[in-house]
Amino acid sequence: MKLKHKVVAFTLYFILFLALGAMVDYYAYDILNPWVFIVLSFVAALWVTNVHAKSRQKSRVDELAEEIEEVL
């Protein structure tokens, strides 16, 4: 996996986890600090990107990453 592909995959996962965290935070009525969700999203995206890179299986994230790489 190239570095550019890993960065794009990480960005996709980070946006996904950030959106999920934002929905949880919205329905939690601001009980938790939003920074908790941002940090958890970042850590989760790092972990999932690492697992994804080691698995070497092509998924929908790879297809989206390739399309984004073509634009960049």
N, C-alpha and C positions, 0 to 999 in steps of 0.2 A: 504494500500500500504506500503510495506516495504521500509526502507531507501535506501537499495541497488538498488531497482527498481526505486525509485525516482531519484537517482543519475545517473543511466544509462539513464533514460528518459530525464533528464535535458541535459546530454551530447549529446544525439541524436538531441534534439531540438537546442542546441547551435551550433552544427556542421551544421545543416540545415540553420539556420539564418546567420551563418558566411559565408557559401558558397554563399547564396543569396546576402549578403552584399558585398562580394568580386566581384561578377559579376556586381553589381550596381556601385561599385567604379571603376572597370575597364572601364565600358562604360561611366562613368562620367569624364574620362580623368584626374583623380587625382585632381578634383576641391575641394573635401572634404578630410579632414584628415582621414586616415584609422582607427584611434582610435575611431572616432565617430561610425563607423560600429561595431567595437568590443564591445564597451560599449552598443550600442543599441541591439546587438545580445544577450549579457549577460542578459540585462533587459528583453528582449522579451522571452528568454528561461526560466527565472525565472517565469514570469507571466504565460506562456503557461503550464509549468509543474504544477504550482499551480492549474490552471483551470482544467487541465487533471486529477489531483489527486482528485479533488472535484467532478468531473463528474461521476467517477466510471464506465465508459463505456470502454469496451475493444476495442482497436484499433490496427492498424498495428504497432504503436510504442511499444505497450505492447508486441506484438509478437517478435519484434526485440530485445527489452530489455531482454526478457526471454532467447532468444538465446545467447545474450552476457553474461548474468549472468551465463549460463551453462559453458561458456568458462572460465570465471573468477573463 
